[in-house]
Amino acid sequence: MAPMSAAPHVLLVDDDPHDRGLAAAVLAQGIAGVRISEAGDAAALAAAMRRGDLDVVVTELRLGWMSGLEALREAWTARPGTAAVVLAKAPTLDEAVAALRAGADDVLIKSSAGYLRLPAAVREARERTAHGREVARAELRLQSLLDRAGIGVFRSTLDQRLLEANAAFLRLLGVSSLEQTLRLDLSQLYFPESGRQGLLQRLDARGELHARQVELRRADGAAIWLNVTERLLLDAEGEVVIEGLVEEVSDLKREERRLQARLTELERSNADLREFAYVASHELQEPLRLAERYAVLLAEDLHTRLEVRERESLAGVLDSTRRMQALIDDLLALSRIASEGRPFETCDTNALFDRAARSLAGTIEATRAEVRRDDLPVVRCDGSQLLQLFHNLLANALKFRRGEPPRIHASAERQSGGWRFAVRDNGMGIEAGQEDTIFGMFKRLHPELPGTGMGLAICKRIVERHGGRMWVTSEPGQGSTFWFELPAMEGERLATETAVTAAPKAAQ
C-alpha cells in the first residue's frame, strides 16, 4: 500500500461555528500539517464537495439543513471511499448504530473526551479507509486474474441460491447472468453427499476447504467436469454461506478416462498374453518330449546303420528339441514372475547371492573364476525371484567371458528411497547401442554360444515387479556392469568387502 500524505484534508460539517472552531483547533494541535475546511450550510458543503480532494469528513448528526447521514452520502457520492467520523452532541444509541451501519468509521460524543479523541479517530478512519481501498483494488486484481485464468468464483446460500459469481463462472456454465443460472441444476456444487443437515454439522469446522470433482450440464446441454473447492462461512449478518472456486477439467477428465480405458485394455491384453504363454508352453511340452524320446530311440537303435551325415542330422534334431524345451521353460518362467510370484518378505541378499554362486560352483571351478561381493543389504523381496536374478547375472558373466578367468564383483550402495546393486564382470562387454536390446525376449548378441536369450528379460521383469529398474553400462572387451534398484528397509547396512568364491570350495 502506498504511503499516505502526512497532511490530510479534513472537512468539518457543523452548523455551530463554536463547535467547528473547537474541532479545528484540536485537529490542528493533534495532526501536524492538517488541512481543514468547514461547511456550516448547504452552499458551503456543496462547494467543498466540488473540490473533491477530501480525505476525512467529520460531521454532526443534527444539522439545520439536512441530517449528518445525508451529508455523508453526498460526500461519498462526490468522492467514494472518503473516511467519515461522526462528532455529535448526545447521539442516541440508535443514531450511533445507524451511522456506523451507513459507513461511518467512528462515532464520538461532543465532550472533552470526544474532542481529545478526535485526532486519533481521524487518523484511524483515514488509515482504515485507505486500507479498505487497497484491499478492494487487490480483490479487483485477483478477480481479474481469476477471470483471465478461467477460474470461477461463487457464493451461495444453504438453499442453493447463488448470491455472487464472477464472469468466468458464468462463462463456464454458458450463461450471462445469475438469473439464467436458475434454469440449471447446480445441486452438485453444494456438498451433495451431506445435504442441508450435513452442511450445518460442518459449521464446527467452518472455513475448512473441501475439494472434489463434479459433472454439470451447461445451458447448452453440454456436460462439463469441474474441480470444486469450497468452504462454509458466516457472513457479516451471521448467515451461513458457501464460497467456492471452480475450474474446468473436462479435457483432463476425458484424458483420464481414455488412459484408464487404455490401461484396462493393456491389463486384459497382458493377462491374455500370460494365459497364452502358459497354455501354449504346457501344450508344447508333451510333443517335444515325445519328439526327443523318439529321436533318442532312433539314435540308439540305428546308430550302427546310420551314415555320419545321418547321425549328425539326428543329433541336430535332438539339439533343436532340447533348445525348444529350454525356450519353453524360460517363457514359462517369464510368465510366472507376476502371476505366481510369492509375497514379499524380509530377505538377506548376501545369502541369496551366495546360494546363486554355489549353484554355479562347477562352472566357477572349471573357468577358474573369482566371485566376490561386498556386504549386501536386507530388503523386502520375493526371495526365489531375487535368487534367480543373481543366478542369471552370474551365469551370464561366466558364459560371456574372454580368454582370462572371469572376475565378478557384487556391491550395493544406499540411494534415496532404496538400494542400488551392481554386478561387475570383466567379460566380452556389449557394443554401443545394444544396452537396451539385450533386455528383450529372445535377444542373443552371440548366437554361437548356448542360451535362449531370455535370461536378462527375466531379470528385468523381476526387478520391475519389485518396483525398481535395471540397466547396464559396458565397454566392449573390458566387461559390463549390470545395475538394478530395489526399495529400502529401515536399518539396512553396507559394510566391507567379503570374498564369496575364489573357487567352489570357498563358496559361502
Secondary structure, 3 states (H helix, E strand, C coil): CCCCCCCCEEEEECCCHHHHHHHHHHHHHHCCCCEEEEECCHHHHHHHHHHCCCCEEEECCECCCCEHHHHHHHHHHHCCCCEEEEEECCCCHHHHHHHHHHCCCEEEECCHHHHHHHHHHHHHHHHHHHHHHHHHHHHHHHHHHHHHCCEEEEEEECCCCEEEECHHHHHHHCCCCCHHHHHCCCHHHCCCCCHHHHHHHHHHHCCCCEEEEEEEECCCCCEEEEEEEEEEEECCCCCEEEEEEEEECHHHHHHHHHHHHHHHHHHHHHHHHHHHHHHHHHHHHHHHHHHHHHHHHHHHHHCCCCCHHHHHHHHHHHHHHHHHHHHHHHHHHHHHHHHCCCCCEEEEHHHHHHHHHHHCHHHHHHHCCEEEEECCCEEEECHHHHHHHHHHHHHHHHHCCCCCCCEEEEEEEEECCEEEEEEECCCCCCCCCCCCHHHCCCCCCCCCCCCCCCHHHHHHHHHHHCCCCEEEEEECCCEEEEEEEEECCCCCCCCCEEEEECCHHHCC
